[in-house]
Amino acid sequence: MSPKKIAPYGTWTSPITTEIVSGSSLVFAEVYANPTNGSIYLLEGRPAEKGRQVIVEVKGEESIDILPAQYSARSKVHEYGGAAATLSPDGNLIFSDHSTNGVFSLSPTGEVTEILAGNPKLRYANFDVHPKATNLIVAIQEDHSAPLLVDAVNTLVIIDSKTKKAEIIVQGADFYSQAKFSPDGKKLSWLQWNHPDMPWTGAEVHVADWKDGKLGKPTKVAGKAREESISMPKWHVDNTLLFTSDRTGFWQMYQHDPQSGKTAYLRLGGFEDAEMGCREFGLGSCTYLSMDENILVVTYNRDATNGLVLYDIAKNSVEELPTGLVTIDQCALSRVSSTKFVVIGATLTAPEALYLIDITNPTEKKLLKTSISVPLPPSIFSQAQTITFPRTHGDVGTPSHAIFIPPQNPDFEAPAGSKPPLIVFSHGGPTSHVSPGLAVNAQYFTSRGYAYCYPNYAGSTGYGRNYRAQLDHNWGIKDVEDTISCVEYLASQNLIDGSKVGISGRSSGGYTTIQALCSFPNFFAAGVSLFGIGNLRALFEDDPHKFESQYGTALIFPENASAEEKERIMFERSPCLHADRIESPLLLLQGDIDRVVPLEQSAEMERILKEKGADVRLVVFEGEGHGFKMREHLKMAIEEEEGMWKRTLL
């Protein structure tokens, strides 16, 4: 074994290249298995094909494209999409095509049949096929006939593949998702919610009879606006309805019997403080499965770390599955048989991959496909650590949380007595979280000698409803304070060089980044904002997209705030209006067709900072929306960011 080279942190060479991070890394979006024949289908996003989402059949360690090249299985509903496909009982896949908005049927051998012709004003997603009348498909329809994004109309429709028509069956609420037929085909369930709620602040599950192609009178089963969030209602094999509710403060499992009208709490002993549900930001979340009448496979999230358990309903017993998975994607489980399922997830030492797990032998999970096509030595990877630290700003002494990844490279070590520079990444949402599963974007930097950290600040999921609610009325304050507290904690533990810290973030994380540079002008050496928010008024008022059009209300304004108070808050927390406070260099990376955070947000920030002579640069990526998907742009974004860190942290 060769001796390690001595080199300063941040200067180490690494086999994790920009090509690997950008073009050789796939995004596994959804997985579907057919229990009848064991077929497994994966939706994978490919940066090398400009972000196209491809349906592939996974056979052992081989995967075969079955979606013809002219199609991309991606939805646009809510702008964020998700649930672009589903598997029909007849073995075909139903999918929404991104470029045309059309709905199609895809056979296992790759034949495509049009079900609904594309209409630029109509979007479809979240499909479920009737178990017996397989020509009937329930779906979300989002109608953009009105000129403004905020005036889109969301409904549930029945699509008939025979007549090639869609008929509205449920309307009146602002949003719908997770519509599903019962196994006997006699009932339909769905989620719905209204402004100003998001699905994780208040959503309801409804059930209605389905008979002779008509929907009966709906009954609300659970959920309450502003108070109780229901997620992922799903029919059990015995025609009872499973769902998760956060009525205890954590998303827990429940079972509703439509015949008796009774709902039972399925208490998973020892996991009462874990989340079994999730923040359904994208459509189609699936974190639990019915394996048979008694056995459920359930994903839990405790302290932002995932795991899997078996729950026996009859015995009321819980058994943890020792799979090693610590990050499990929200649309990532599908049943293969009564004893096997597939899951998309990451471990501490392996990136996101598709695995086949046998519940009778869970430690021997079978790798079906990894998201990184280029082999990398395991020794290059740094294991993430979950940390809890005391707040030194805001609610001083109370706990906040983060994921910390120290630098690691088997070929290098830093000079004795030196400490690594730190890159802080502010997650988006802002009410999402980061789990400790291996992420190649972070490893790109840790393998070069940077420390990396994801603060799961106030408002993050994975810690219960009360922690999520801590950000209410305080966005732009508590997220920033927790980030500063996190860095100060890491410095106090001698894990980083506190004088060499950069901050970055995407979307709302970009807002946290810029707001932190304003609020603590001399704390960070530099900032990188990817499609971040600079002007709250513009975000709220310049034709916001419907899904998030009132999201900021609870995050920013106290209840019953006056118009004058709202004006004051928007002024105080819009960093573009206080850009004179920013002392650190700022890099802005932005897509030119972003409808969630429009280009003008970054352009305005650049203009204002340039007028004061600040160190600022805006890079615009043509053809990119909210989140970069094309290989060349992902590569350029990494190179631009690394250039900033080399200039300011080393």
ABEGO torsion letter per residue (X at the ends): XBBBBBBBBGABBBABBAAAAAAABBBBABBBBBAAAGBBBBBBBBAAAGGBBBBBBBBEABBBBABBAABBBBBABGGAEEGABBBBAAGBBBBBBAAAGBBBBBBAAGBBBBABBBBAABBBBGBBBBAABAABBBBBBBBAABABAAABBBBBBBBBAAAGBBBBABBGBABBBGBBBBAAGABBBBBBBBOABBAAABBBBBBBBBBGGBBBBBBBABEBBGABBBBGBBBBAAGBBBBBBAAAGBBBBBBBBAAAGBBBBBBBBGAAABBABBBBABBGBBABBBABAABBBBBBBBGGBBBBBBBBAAAGBBBBBBAGBABBBABABBBABAABBBBBBBBAABBBBBBBBBAABAABBBBABBABABBBBAAABBBBBBBBBBBABEBBGBBBBBBBBBBBBAABBBBBGBBBBBBBBBBBOABBBBBABBBAAAAAAAAAGBBBBBBBBBGBBGAEAAAAAAABGABGAAAAAAAAAAAAAAAAAGABBAABBBBBEBEAAAAAAAAAAAABAAABABBBBBGBBABAAAAAABGBBAAAAAAAAAAABBBGBBAAAAAAAAAAABAAAAAAABABBBBBBBBAABAABBAAAAAAAAAAAAAAGBBBBBBBBBGBBBEBABAAAAAAAAAAAAAAAAAAAX
